[in-house]
Amino acid sequence: MKKKSIMFLACTVGVALPLLTLAIGLDTPFASPSGQKGSDITMRSTPPIVTTDWLAQHMNDASLVIVDIRGDKEYAAGHIPDAVHVPMPFWVVERDGLLLEVPDDAALCRTIGSAGIDQNSRVVVVNRADHPYPLADTVRVADMLIYAGVRNASVLSGGYDKWVKEKRPTSDAPSKPKPVTYKGEMDKDMFVSKKAVKERMGKCILVDARTPDVYFGVVKEPFCARAGHISGATCWPVPWMWTDEGAYKNTEELRATA
């Protein structure tokens, strides 16, 4: 029997789900069969989610780029040594009244190149881990890198908070990357339009990653036109991914919820 692919329908925090599917091996548009265009985990040399131990062991790798997406004051107060600062607003745009839209190709390439990233870089994205929004922002940036052809884009489990809690080294000296001209091929199948969702209803599994109160229409988010969810969508709240400390749950726990 042919398996249905999975399409994620989410606001804000739901952008974290695509990278999760790589970690636990679900069949989605973000995890293409090996050899095909996309972000198949078999085509990676780094795990989608890395631990603080992993990062500490690979700090001196020539191809490693640590991208800190926190605000200016947070970065200036302290960051992981050699982390490049590219705040979250550089990775998304507002378009036609919609938040968190994908930047145009040229702008995204400029952002990536300004951080000294090329297609062979191994990128670890770092943010705060004290709330679902910054946790989701971290994954959104990794998604943008994967979309643009940087296959080895990962997120740091537990974020900068866990790094500091473990008393690992930090720095307040800004890192100045050597800019490059980035020319990647955008994976236009990774993000789909409303029209594409309508056409595939009944042919795929729709996942609504918002909280149950929002999914069931008990709460209406201010940026949504109406309460409730798309007919047929399954509720899988994205905060289920994380522990109270902002680290990712293990794959067995996540698979059990899926």
N, C-alpha and C positions, 0 to 999 in steps of 0.2 A: 504494500500500500504506500502510495506517495505521501510523504509527510507535508503538512502545511507549514509554510514559513510563518514567522512572527513579525508583526508590525507594531511598533510602540507608539501610543498616542499619549502625550504627556505635556504638562506645563511645568516649567522650571525644574523641579527636582527629577522629573522623569528622564531627563537627558542622561542620567547616570546608567540607565539600563543597557544601552548598546554595548558598552565595554564589559559589563557583567556577563553578557551572553558569551563573550570570548572566554571568560574565565571558567565558566561551567559547561561550555561546549554545546549551547543550544543552536538550532538551525534557524538563522535569521539572515536578513539582508546584510548584516554587519559581519557575518562569518561565512564567507563564500567558500565553496568547495576548493580544495587545494589546487593551485595552478590557475585559478580564475581570479579576475579582478576583485579586489575586496580586502578584507582584513582577517583572513583565515589564520587561526592561532598557529597552525603548522608552518606558516611563513614568517613567524616572528623568532627573534633570538632573545627577547626579554619577555617575562610574563606580563600580562595586562595590568596586574596589581602587584606592586613590589612592597616588600617590608622594609623597615628601617635597617634591619640587619643586612638585607640585600644591598641597599643603597650605600651603607657604610663600607661594604666590601668592594664596591665598584666605583668609588669616588674618583679613583685615578685613571679610569678607563678613558682612552683618548676620544672615543666616540660619544661619551656620555654628556648630555646637556640637561641640567636641572633648571626647570622653569618655575619661578615663584610668581603666582598670579594674585597675591594679596595686594592690599592698598599700599600707597607710597609710604605712609607713616609706619605701617607694620613692617614693611621690608627694611626701612631705614633703621628701625629699632633692633633688628637682628634677623638673620636668615642663614640657611645652610651655606657653608663656604662655597664660593664660585657659582652660586645660583644666579641665573639671569632673571632680571625683573621685567616681566611683561604682564601688566595688570589685566584682569578679566575683561574690561570694556574694549580692549583691542581685538578680542576674539569673536565678538558678536556685534550685530547691528539691530537697530529698530527700523522696521520697514512696514509701511502701510498700517501703522498703529499696532503692529505685532512685535513683541519682545523676543529677544534671543534668536533672531533670524541669522542665516548663514551669510557671512560677508561675501562680496563679489570676489572672483578668483584673484584678481590683481592685488586687492587690498590684503587678502589672506596670505598670499605669497610674500608680500612686503613684510608683514608681521613676522612670519616664520623666518625669513632671511635676516631680519634685524636682530634676531636672537642667535644667529650663527648656526642655525639648524639646516642640515641638508637631508636628503632622502636616506642616507646611511647612518644618521644620528640615532642614538638610543636616548630618548627623551623621557624624563620623569617629571611629571607635573605635581607641584606642591601648593597647598593652600591651608587655610585654617580647617579644623575638623570639629568645630563646636556646634554646628547647626547643619541641617540637611541642605540649605541653600549653598554654602561654600563647598560642601562635599560634592554636590551635584555640579557646581561650576568647574571643579577640578576635572571631572570626567568630560564635561562639555569641551574643554580645551583639548583633552586627549582625543576626543571624537573629531575635532577640527583638524588636528594633525594627521590622524588616520585618513580622514576624508581627502586631505591634500597630498597623500602619498607617503607620509612618514609612517612606515609600518610599525616601527618599534616605539610607539608612544604608550607610556604607562602612567599610573597614578600611584602616589605614595600612601599606603594604608596608614591611617591615623594622622596623616598630615604633619605639618610643622609642630603641632601641639605634642604629638607623641615623640618626635625627635628631641624636643626640648625636655620633656618629662624624663627621658632616658639619659639626660645630661650629655648628649652628644655635642660635638663642636658646632659653634655658630660664629657668625662674623657680622660686623656692621659696615664693612667696606663694600661699596657697590662693585658688582662685577661688570666689566665692559667687554662684551662679546665682539668678535670680529665679524661684521655683517657679511653675508653672502647673497648672491642672487639666486633665490630659490625658484626652481621651475619644476613643479610637480604636476602630475595628472590627477585632476579632481575626480573622485568616485561619485558621479552624479546619481548612481543608484542607491546611495547610502541614505539620503533624505528624500522623502516622497511628498507629493502635493496632496491637497484635499481631494482632487480629482482622482488621483491614483488610489487613494484609500477607498473611495466610493466604488471604483471599478473592481477592487479586490475583496470587497465585503462578501463573506461566505466562502472565500477561497483561501483565507489566511486567518490566523489567530490575532485578534486585536487586543492589545494590552494597554489598559489605562493605569498609569503609574502614580496617580494622585492618591491622596489619603481617602479612606473610606467615606468620611463625611462629605467630601467634595464629590466623589464618585456617585454617591447615592442622592446627591442634591440637597443634603442637609445644610451645607455651606456653599455659598456661591462666591468664587474668587472674583475680585474686582476687575480683573482683566479678561474675564470670560463673559460672553454675551448672555448666556443662560446657564441655569443649574442643570446637574445631571451628567449623563455620559452618552457616548455614541452607542446606538443599539447594537447589542452583540459583543461589546467590549468586555473583557475580563479585568477584574480589579486585582492588581498586584502592587501594593504600596511600596514605593522605592525606599522609604526608611527601613524596611525589613532587611535591607542589605547590610546595615551598619550596626555595630555595637554602640553602647552608650558613650564610649570613648571616641567614636568616629572611625574605628578600624573596621575593615570588611570581615564579615562572618566567613567561616570556612565553607568550602564548596559543598560539603555534605549537608550543612544546614540550609544553604541556598537552594540546592537541588530539591530538598524536601519541600520547600515552599512552592517551587515551580510546578 
